[in-house]
Amino acid sequence: MKKEKLSQTEKVEKTEKESKELKKEIVSLRKEIKTKAINYITAGLGLVVGLAWNEFIKDTINYLYPGEANSLIAKFIYAFILTIVVVLMTMYLSKVFDVKTKKGKE
C-alpha cells in the first residue's frame, strides 16, 4: 500500500513539475509572439512613412525640374544620395548594436 501511495505522490509531483515547465514555455511563447507582432507593426509603419517621404520627394523633384530629362537626372541623383545615406546609417547602426551586444556578453 505504501508503495502505491508513494508512486502516486511521485506521479503528482512529476505532473506538477511538467505543468510548471509548460506554463513557463507558454509565457515565453506569448512574449515572443508579442515581440514579433510589435516588430512587424513597426516595420509596416516605417514603410508607410518611407512611402510618404518618397512621394514628397518625387513631387518636389517634379516641381523643381518640370522637364522630363531634368527630372530623370534629378531622380538619379536622389537615388544615389539616398543610397549613400542609407548605407552610412546602416553601418552606424550595426556598429552601435554590435557594441551593445559585446558589452552584454562581457
C-alpha positions in Angstrom: 0.0 0.0 0.0 2.7 2.5 0.9 4.5 1.8 -2.5 1.3 2.7 -4.3 0.8 5.9 -2.3 4.5 6.8 -2.8 4.3 6.2 -6.5 1.1 8.2 -6.8 2.8 11.1 -4.9 5.7 10.9 -7.2 3.4 10.9 -10.2 1.6 14.0 -8.8 5.0 15.8 -8.2 6.1 14.9 -11.7 2.9 16.2 -13.2 3.2 19.4 -11.2 6.7 19.9 -12.4 5.8 19.3 -16.0 2.8 21.7 -15.6 5.2 24.4 -14.3 7.6 23.9 -17.2 4.7 24.0 -19.7 3.4 27.3 -18.1 6.9 28.8 -18.4 7.1 27.8 -22.1 3.6 29.3 -22.7 4.7 32.6 -21.1 7.9 32.6 -23.2 5.9 31.9 -26.4 3.5 34.7 -25.6 6.3 37.2 -25.1 7.9 36.1 -28.4 4.7 36.5 -30.3 4.1 40.0 -28.8 7.7 41.0 -29.7 7.4 39.8 -33.2 4.0 41.4 -33.7 5.4 44.7 -32.4 8.3 44.4 -34.8 6.1 43.7 -37.8 3.7 46.6 -37.0 6.7 48.9 -36.5 8.2 47.8 -39.8 4.9 48.3 -41.6 4.5 51.8 -40.2 8.1 52.6 -41.2 7.3 51.5 -44.7 4.2 53.8 -44.8 6.4 56.8 -43.6 9.0 55.9 -46.1 6.5 55.9 -48.9 5.1 59.2 -47.8 8.6 60.8 -47.9 9.2 59.1 -51.3 6.1 60.7 -52.7 7.0 64.1 -51.3 10.5 63.9 -52.8 9.1 62.8 -56.1 6.7 65.8 -56.2 9.5 68.2 -55.1 11.7 66.9 -58.0 8.8 67.3 -60.4 8.2 70.8 -59.1 11.8 71.9 -59.2 12.6 70.2 -62.5 9.4 70.1 -64.6 11.1 68.8 -67.8 11.4 65.0 -68.3 15.1 64.9 -68.9 15.9 67.1 -65.9 13.6 65.0 -63.6 15.3 61.8 -64.7 18.7 63.2 -63.8 17.3 64.6 -60.5 15.8 61.2 -59.7 19.1 59.5 -60.3 20.9 62.0 -58.1 18.2 61.5 -55.4 18.6 57.7 -55.6 22.4 57.9 -55.4 22.4 60.2 -52.4 19.7 58.2 -50.7 21.7 55.0 -51.2 24.8 56.6 -49.7 22.8 57.9 -46.7 21.2 54.5 -46.1 24.5 52.7 -46.3 26.1 55.1 -43.9 23.2 54.8 -41.5 23.2 51.0 -41.7 26.9 50.9 -40.9 26.5 53.2 -38.0 23.6 51.3 -36.5 25.3 48.0 -36.9 28.3 49.4 -35.0 26.1 50.7 -32.3 24.2 47.4 -31.8 27.4 45.4 -32.1 28.9 47.4 -29.3 25.8 46.9 -27.1 25.9 43.2 -27.9 29.6 42.9 -27.0 29.0 44.8 -23.7 26.1 42.5 -22.9 28.2 39.4 -23.4 31.0 40.6 -21.1 
